[in-house]
Amino acid sequence: MLKTLLFILIFFSFTASHPFYLSVTELKYDSKEKTLQASVKLFINDFEEALKKIYKKPVDLINYSKNDKEGINDLIKDYIQNHLSVSVNSKKQTFNLLGFEREAEAIWVYLEAKNCPSPKKVDVQTTLLYDFIKTQINIVSCGVNSISKSSKVTNPEKKISFQF
């Protein structure tokens, strides 16, 4: 399983066109700051199409003006809040959008949940791009202290749980 996940991640990092649809969500608990940090990686063209379809307005995540940035942040934050839910020890976490950046054909979205208790159980519900792509695969990895676990869901599956 780990070899398969690594292959998919490497392939996702270097491919110009993709024959399958994939997102990666990385969760990392910072015990010193008591925060849960999340990074979500999506293909730009897929994410733009989903945002356009849902919000019924043009979205350009590459060539946007300084004036457009706040509106784009609002769309991204709303989309992520509606398609990614994380609970720690059965308590739903509220993420703040820290920002986003482009990496080749993908976009990284950075989020943070403050005042997060030390995770014993992390429940993730992800439907990222499910409303747009019927064959979407979402990979989730979660790190707490020195322990890291990964899993995946394929549309229509959406729930993943990690025990620490």
Secondary structure, DSSP 8 states (H G I E B T S, - for coil): -HHHHHHHHHHHHH-SS-SSEEEEEEEEEETTTTEEEEEEEEEHHHHHHHHHHHH-S---SSS--GGGHHHHHHHHHHHHHHHEEEEETTEE---EEEEEEEETTEEEEEEEE-S----SEEEEEE-TTTTT-TTEEEEEEEEETTEEEEEEEETT--EEEEE-
